[in-house]
Each structure stands twice: as C-alpha cells, then as structure tokens.
C-alpha cells in the first residue's frame, strides 16, 4: 500500500476508517447474537471486505442505488442505512428496515438507495441492471452499483446482466468482491479462465482489477469509474481482490481451509492496513482506538434497542406483500 500513490486526503481516509470500524463492530455483534440464538436464520459476515463497501459507496450520491448479496450488512451501512434499524431487522423486531420481516439476507433501505440484499447468488445483478436501465430512461443522472462475489460469475445472470448493460450502455458499476471462495468451495477450483475481469472484458466492458483491501485505492478507482458512468460511458466493471476472513456463515468454522492460511491473510486485513497508513500520515493510534470504541458503543446500543423492541404486530403479517388482497 503506497501512501503517495493515491494523493491521500487524510480526513477522507479517517472517515473511511471510522465507517469500516462501524461495519466491523456490527458484523462482530451480529455473529455473536446469531451464536447465542438471538438472531435466527443465517448471518453472513463481511469481515475482511469492508474496504470495498466503503470505497465504493463513498463515491455515490444518496439517490444512487445499490444491490447486494446475502453478505450485505457492510454495503448497507456504507450506503447510509442506520445500524440500529438494521439490527432490529436481524432480530425480527418492529422498527427494522423491513419491519422485522426480512432478516439478515433481505436488508433493504430505499431511503438511501439500497434496493435490497438477496439470498440467491447473482440475483442482484439483473435487479441492478433493471434499475440502471430505468435511470437511463429517466435521465436522472443516477448510477447503480451492483455488489456480488466471485462465485456469482458462474451463474447465468452474470452473463445476461453484463450483456444487457453493455448493449444498452447503462450506468451500472459491477463490483465483484473476489474473496476466493464460493460458499465452502475455492472459486478457482470450479471457474475456468482468467477470472471475473477477463469475463467482463470479453463482453466489452471496461474492467479494472485491484487490491480490494486498499480502501484508498478502491476510493480513487471508483471515483474515476463513476465519473465515466455519469458521462454516459457505461457500464463499468471492478474486480476487487480480497479474502473472506470468517466462515461462510456465523455457524461455519471454515475447516476446509488451513488455519495458517487464514492467519496469514489477517495480516492483509483492511482495518489493519488502513490504521497503519493513517499512522504513517500522522494520525495517532489513540485517535484510531477512539474511533473503534465509538463504533463498539454505537453497535452495543443498537443491540440493546433491538433486544428490547417488540415483535411486529400479527396484523402486519400480510402487509408489504404483493397480492390481490388480504386472505379471506
């Protein structure tokens, strides 16, 4: 990680670190709550991938939109979703982002342009493409960022979505979080060719391939790509090489990979790298510790509020459902 390379804005990088810390604190708390049985259903941690969410969303307007995956807490927070409302959603309580009826894998917050997480691999791609097509028809200058993992590149919606976006020159940024695993399988063991960026280039997209754990690099790269999108030069593709530091879910011990491999990858943890970079730029560790502590306190408050919140009223069970009417 080169500090001179990106012409670093120290205050902007400090804000990135604070947001990454908030995501990390939320993920730690959500995983623990799941292990304690307070959160039902699967919880997929994005620990180790925070720099991608923060670096991308820092370049988006509030009315820009994103789609995400089953591993979507970090993207939601980076886009502006209130962690307290999201924690209520995980707990299945009233006041959650989807009224307590969506849970971890279906976070959505239209107020900040977060169109929804999705438990179906690659399903966010056609949703993002549709949103981008709508933005182009409306001429509102909006762009859409679509997050997905490298495992999604083997799914049909990947080809279909990128092809449609290219044919109609849509303002969509495809962001592949290339974290080396598709669930419990190493992606390279089941994926032919030279990787996600090569597949995107084969369809004619401009594709960048970068270190996704370098938040300053992600930020700078996305700034250029989003500017091109707003100028009508879309779609764009960004492959962010990273590593999933935890298991596929909170219940996954990830015994399919050596502990030494994971330990080595913790040395490239984006939180660690960004802290070291900020210290080189003159920010004291005590200040960084204060940012981490503030995130921990905020998430602890969100946990307490979620645990104390009521469950949704039974009368709301059939609201927000697309149907012809209430059951007889």
C-alpha positions as CSV (number, residue, x, y, z in Angstrom):
1,X,0.0,0.0,0.0
2,X,1.6,3.2,-1.2
3,X,0.6,6.4,0.5
4,X,1.9,8.7,-2.2
5,X,0.2,6.7,-5.0
6,X,-3.3,8.0,-4.2
7,X,-2.5,11.6,-3.2
8,X,-4.2,10.8,0.1
9,X,-6.9,13.0,1.7
10,X,-6.2,12.2,5.3
11,X,-9.5,13.3,6.6
12,X,-11.4,11.3,4.0
13,X,-9.3,8.3,4.8
14,X,-10.0,8.8,8.5
15,X,-13.8,8.8,7.8
16,X,-13.3,5.6,5.8
17,X,-11.6,4.0,8.7
18,X,-14.5,5.1,11.0
19,X,-17.1,3.6,8.7
20,X,-15.1,0.4,8.3
21,X,-14.9,0.2,12.1
22,X,-18.6,0.5,12.3
23,X,-19.1,-2.3,9.8
24,X,-16.6,-4.5,11.7
25,X,-18.3,-3.8,15.0
26,X,-21.7,-4.6,13.6
27,X,-20.6,-7.9,12.0
28,X,-18.9,-9.0,15.2
29,X,-22.1,-8.3,17.2
30,X,-24.4,-9.9,14.6
31,X,-22.3,-13.1,14.6
32,X,-22.3,-13.3,18.3
33,X,-26.0,-12.7,18.5
34,X,-26.5,-15.5,16.0
35,X,-24.4,-17.9,18.0
36,X,-26.5,-17.0,21.1
37,X,-29.7,-17.7,19.3
38,X,-30.9,-14.1,19.4
39,X,-30.8,-13.9,15.6
40,X,-32.4,-16.7,13.7
41,X,-31.5,-17.7,10.1
42,X,-28.1,-17.4,8.5
43,X,-25.8,-14.5,9.2
44,X,-23.0,-13.9,6.6
45,X,-20.1,-11.8,7.8
46,X,-18.2,-9.4,5.5
47,X,-15.2,-9.2,7.9
48,X,-12.2,-8.6,5.7
49,X,-14.1,-7.0,2.9
50,X,-15.1,-3.6,4.5
51,X,-12.8,-1.6,2.3
52,X,-14.8,-2.4,-0.8
53,X,-18.1,-1.4,0.5
54,X,-16.7,1.9,1.9
55,X,-14.5,2.8,-1.0
56,X,-17.4,2.3,-3.5
57,X,-20.2,3.9,-1.6
58,X,-18.1,6.9,-0.7
59,X,-18.4,7.9,-4.4
60,X,-22.2,7.5,-4.6
61,X,-24.9,10.1,-4.1
62,X,-27.8,9.4,-1.8
63,X,-30.1,8.9,-4.7
64,X,-27.7,6.5,-6.4
65,X,-28.7,2.9,-5.9
66,X,-27.0,-0.4,-4.9
67,X,-27.9,-4.0,-4.9
68,X,-26.1,-6.5,-2.7
69,X,-25.9,-10.2,-1.7
70,X,-26.6,-12.4,1.3
71,X,-23.4,-10.8,2.7
72,X,-24.8,-7.3,2.6
73,X,-24.5,-5.7,6.0
74,X,-21.4,-3.7,5.1
75,X,-22.8,-2.4,1.9
76,X,-25.9,-1.2,3.7
77,X,-24.0,0.6,6.4
78,X,-21.6,2.2,3.9
79,X,-24.6,3.4,1.8
80,X,-26.1,5.1,4.9
81,X,-28.5,2.6,6.5
82,X,-29.0,3.1,10.2
83,X,-27.2,0.2,12.1
84,X,-29.9,0.3,14.8
85,X,-32.7,-0.3,12.3
86,X,-30.7,-3.0,10.6
87,X,-30.0,-4.7,14.0
88,X,-33.8,-4.7,14.7
89,X,-34.3,-6.3,11.3
90,X,-31.8,-9.1,12.2
91,X,-33.7,-9.6,15.5
92,X,-37.0,-9.8,13.6
93,X,-38.4,-6.8,15.5
94,X,-40.7,-3.9,14.7
95,X,-38.8,-0.8,13.5
96,X,-36.4,-2.9,11.4
97,X,-35.5,-1.8,7.9
98,X,-38.2,-4.2,6.5
99,X,-40.4,-4.2,9.5
100,X,-38.7,-7.2,11.0
101,X,-39.8,-9.5,8.2
102,X,-36.8,-9.7,6.0
103,X,-33.9,-10.6,8.3
104,X,-30.2,-10.6,7.6
105,X,-30.3,-11.8,4.0
106,X,-33.1,-9.3,2.9
107,X,-31.9,-5.9,4.2
108,X,-33.4,-3.1,2.1
109,X,-33.5,0.6,2.7
110,X,-34.9,2.6,-0.2
111,X,-34.4,5.9,1.7
112,X,-30.6,5.6,0.9
113,X,-31.0,3.8,-2.4
114,X,-30.3,0.3,-1.0
115,X,-32.5,-1.8,-3.2
116,X,-32.0,-5.0,-1.2
117,X,-29.8,-7.9,-0.2
118,X,-30.6,-11.2,-1.8
119,X,-30.2,-14.8,-0.7
120,X,-30.0,-16.0,-4.3
121,X,-26.5,-15.9,-5.7
122,X,-26.2,-13.4,-8.6
123,X,-29.9,-12.4,-8.3
124,X,-28.9,-8.8,-7.6
125,X,-27.3,-8.4,-11.0
126,X,-30.5,-8.3,-13.1
127,X,-32.1,-6.1,-10.4
128,X,-29.3,-3.6,-10.7
129,X,-29.3,-3.7,-14.5
130,X,-33.1,-3.0,-14.4
131,X,-32.6,-0.1,-12.1
132,X,-29.8,1.3,-14.3
133,X,-32.0,1.0,-17.4
134,X,-34.7,2.9,-15.5
135,X,-32.2,5.6,-14.6
136,X,-31.1,6.0,-18.2
137,X,-34.7,6.3,-19.5
138,X,-35.5,8.9,-16.8
139,X,-32.3,10.8,-17.5
140,X,-31.8,11.5,-13.8
141,X,-28.0,11.1,-13.7
142,X,-28.3,8.2,-11.2
143,X,-25.8,5.4,-11.2
144,X,-26.3,1.9,-9.8
145,X,-23.6,-0.2,-8.0
146,X,-24.0,-3.9,-8.0
147,X,-22.1,-6.0,-5.5
148,X,-21.6,-9.7,-5.9
149,X,-19.0,-12.4,-5.2
150,X,-16.7,-14.3,-7.5
151,X,-18.9,-17.3,-7.1
152,X,-21.7,-15.4,-8.9
153,X,-19.6,-15.2,-12.1
154,X,-20.6,-18.8,-12.8
155,X,-24.3,-18.1,-12.7
156,X,-26.4,-17.2,-15.7
157,X,-27.5,-13.8,-14.5
158,X,-23.8,-12.7,-14.7
159,X,-23.6,-13.1,-18.4
160,X,-27.2,-11.9,-19.0
161,X,-26.8,-8.8,-16.8
162,X,-23.5,-7.7,-18.2
163,X,-24.6,-8.3,-21.8
164,X,-27.8,-6.2,-21.4
165,X,-25.9,-3.4,-19.6
166,X,-23.3,-3.3,-22.4
167,X,-25.9,-3.5,-25.3
168,X,-27.8,-0.5,-23.8
169,X,-24.8,1.4,-22.4
170,X,-26.3,1.5,-18.9
171,X,-24.9,3.5,-15.9
172,X,-24.1,0.5,-13.7
173,X,-20.9,-0.4,-11.9
174,X,-20.4,-4.1,-11.4
175,X,-18.3,-4.7,-8.3
176,X,-17.0,-8.3,-7.9
177,X,-15.8,-9.0,-4.3
178,X,-13.3,-11.6,-5.4
179,X,-12.9,-13.3,-2.0
180,X,-11.6,-16.7,-3.2
181,X,-14.5,-18.8,-2.1
182,X,-17.9,-19.7,-3.3
183,X,-19.5,-20.8,-0.1
184,X,-17.2,-23.6,1.0
185,X,-15.5,-24.2,-2.4
186,X,-12.4,-22.4,-3.7
187,X,-13.6,-20.4,-6.7
188,X,-10.5,-21.3,-8.8
189,X,-11.3,-25.0,-8.5
190,X,-14.6,-24.5,-10.3
191,X,-14.0,-21.5,-12.5
192,X,-12.3,-21.6,-15.9
193,X,-10.4,-18.8,-17.5
194,X,-8.5,-15.7,-16.2
195,X,-11.1,-14.5,-13.7
196,X,-14.0,-12.1,-13.4
197,X,-12.4,-9.1,-15.1
198,X,-11.4,-11.2,-18.1
199,X,-15.0,-12.4,-18.5
200,X,-16.3,-8.8,-18.3
201,X,-13.7,-7.6,-20.9
202,X,-14.9,-10.5,-23.2
203,X,-18.3,-8.8,-23.2
204,X,-16.8,-5.5,-24.0
205,X,-16.8,-3.8,-20.6
206,X,-14.0,-1.6,-19.3
207,X,-12.7,-3.7,-16.3
208,X,-10.3,-2.8,-13.5
209,X,-8.7,-5.4,-11.3
210,X,-7.4,-4.0,-8.0
211,X,-6.5,-4.8,-4.4
212,X,-9.8,-4.6,-2.7
213,X,-8.3,-4.3,0.8
214,X,-6.7,-0.9,0.0
215,X,-9.6,1.5,0.7
216,X,-7.8,4.5,-0.7
217,X,-7.2,2.6,-4.0
218,X,-10.8,1.5,-4.2
219,X,-12.0,5.0,-3.5
220,X,-9.8,6.5,-6.2
221,X,-10.6,3.9,-8.8
222,X,-14.3,4.1,-8.2
223,X,-14.2,7.9,-8.4
224,X,-12.9,7.6,-12.0
225,X,-15.3,4.9,-12.9
226,X,-18.4,6.7,-11.5
227,X,-17.4,9.9,-13.3
228,X,-17.3,7.9,-16.6
229,X,-20.7,6.4,-15.8
230,X,-22.3,9.8,-15.2
231,X,-20.8,10.9,-18.5
232,X,-22.6,8.1,-20.3
233,X,-19.6,5.8,-20.8
234,X,-21.0,2.8,-19.0
235,X,-21.2,0.1,-17.9
236,X,-18.0,-0.4,-15.8
237,X,-16.6,-3.5,-14.0
238,X,-14.4,-3.5,-10.9
239,X,-12.8,-6.7,-9.6
240,X,-11.7,-6.3,-6.0
241,X,-9.3,-9.0,-4.8
242,X,-10.0,-9.7,-1.1
243,X,-10.4,-12.6,1.3
244,X,-13.2,-13.7,3.5
245,X,-11.6,-13.8,6.9
246,X,-14.5,-15.6,8.6
247,X,-16.6,-18.7,7.6
248,X,-19.4,-18.6,5.0
249,X,-21.9,-18.1,7.8
250,X,-21.6,-17.4,11.6
251,X,-22.1,-21.2,12.1
252,X,-19.3,-22.1,9.6
253,X,-15.9,-22.9,11.3
254,X,-14.3,-22.9,7.8
255,X,-12.4,-26.2,8.5
256,X,-12.0,-26.6,4.7
257,X,-9.0,-24.2,4.8
258,X,-5.8,-24.2,6.8
259,X,-5.6,-22.0,9.9
260,X,-2.2,-20.8,8.7
261,X,-3.7,-19.6,5.5
262,X,-6.3,-17.5,7.3
263,X,-3.8,-16.2,9.9
264,X,-1.6,-15.0,7.0
265,X,-4.5,-13.2,5.4
266,X,-5.3,-11.4,8.7
267,X,-2.0,-9.5,8.0
268,X,-3.7,-8.0,5.0
269,X,-6.9,-7.1,6.9
270,X,-8.2,-3.8,5.5
271,X,-8.7,-2.4,9.0
272,X,-5.1,-3.1,9.9
273,X,-3.7,-1.8,6.6
274,X,-5.7,1.5,6.9
275,X,-4.7,2.0,10.5
276,X,-1.1,1.6,9.6
277,X,-1.5,4.0,6.7
278,X,-3.2,6.6,8.8
279,X,-0.4,6.4,11.4
280,X,2.2,6.9,8.7
281,X,0.2,10.0,7.7
282,X,0.4,11.4,11.3
283,X,-2.9,10.1,12.9
284,X,-2.3,8.9,16.4
285,X,-3.3,5.3,17.3
286,X,-5.1,6.7,20.3
287,X,-7.4,8.6,17.9
288,X,-8.0,5.4,15.9
289,X,-8.7,3.5,19.1
290,X,-11.3,6.1,19.9
291,X,-13.0,5.6,16.5
292,X,-13.1,1.9,17.1
293,X,-14.5,2.4,20.6
294,X,-17.2,4.8,19.4
295,X,-18.3,2.1,16.8
296,X,-18.4,-0.5,19.5
297,X,-20.5,1.7,21.7
298,X,-22.9,2.6,18.9
299,X,-23.4,-1.1,18.0
300,X,-23.9,-2.1,21.6
301,X,-26.7,0.4,21.8
302,X,-28.2,-0.9,18.7
303,X,-28.1,-4.4,20.1
304,X,-29.8,-3.3,23.3
305,X,-32.5,-1.5,21.4
306,X,-33.1,-4.5,19.1
307,X,-33.4,-6.9,22.1
308,X,-35.9,-4.5,23.8
309,X,-38.0,-3.8,20.7
310,X,-41.4,-5.5,20.3
311,X,-42.0,-8.1,17.6
312,X,-44.1,-7.0,14.6
313,X,-47.9,-7.0,15.2
314,X,-49.7,-10.0,13.8
315,X,-51.8,-7.6,11.7
316,X,-48.8,-6.7,9.7
317,X,-48.1,-10.2,8.5
318,X,-49.7,-9.7,5.1
319,X,-48.8,-6.0,4.6
320,X,-46.0,-5.2,2.2
321,X,-46.8,-8.3,0.2
322,X,-47.7,-8.0,-3.5
323,X,-51.0,-9.7,-3.7
324,X,-54.6,-9.2,-4.8
325,X,-55.8,-8.6,-1.3
326,X,-55.9,-9.9,2.3
327,X,-56.7,-13.6,2.7
328,X,-60.4,-14.4,3.4
